[in-house]
Amino acid sequence: MNNLNYSFLDASIKYKLNVSKIDLELQATNIGNVSAYQEIVISDLTKQISNYTLPGRQILFKINFIL
């Protein structure tokens, strides 16, 4: 049987500007850029294999402000 190992890594950093009430945030998901995931479930009578396609690496920059 194949030994399936996956490492999923997400990160975010947030900086608050107190003077202007603005929050800056940078988020990154799927940093390792894992493109597929396979799940194998084995029971007494069945073997089920599910394959999933994952979105690639994503980076988001957010600016939040209070009026």
N, C-alpha and C positions, 0 to 999 in steps of 0.2 A: 504494500500500500504506500502511496505517496505521502511524504511528510510535508504538509502544507503549513507554512509559516507566513504570517502577515504582520507588518508593522504599520499601524496607522498613527499619524502624527499631525496634530493641529496646534496652532499657536495664535496668541493675540497679545497686543500691547496697547495700552490706553494711556493717554496723557491729558490732564485737565488744565486748562488755562483759566485760572481763577478770576483774573481781571475782566475778561470779556465773556465769561460763562460759556466757554466753548470746550467741547470734548473732542479729541482726535483719537481715532482708533484704527489700527491696522490688524486685519485678521487673515490668516492663511490656513487653508484646509487641505488635507491630503498632500502634505509636503513631500512625502515619499513618492507621489505620483503613481499609486497603485491603481491599475486600470481594470482589474478583474478580481473577483472573490469567489471561491468555491466552498460550499458547505456540504459535508458528507455526514449523513445520519444512518447508522446501522443498528437495526433491532434484530430480534430473533428470526423474523420472517422476511424482512425487507431491507433493501439498501436504497436510500434516496440520495441523489446527487443534485444539488442546485447550483447553478452558475449565475453570477450577477455581474453586470457591467457597471463600473463606478465612474462618476465624473472625474476628470483629471484634476490637477492642482488648481486651486482657486485662491486669488488674493483680492481682498476687499478693503478699501479705505473709506472710513466713515467720518463724517463731521456732524456733530450734534450741537445745537445751540438753543439757548432759552431766550425767547423774546421778552 
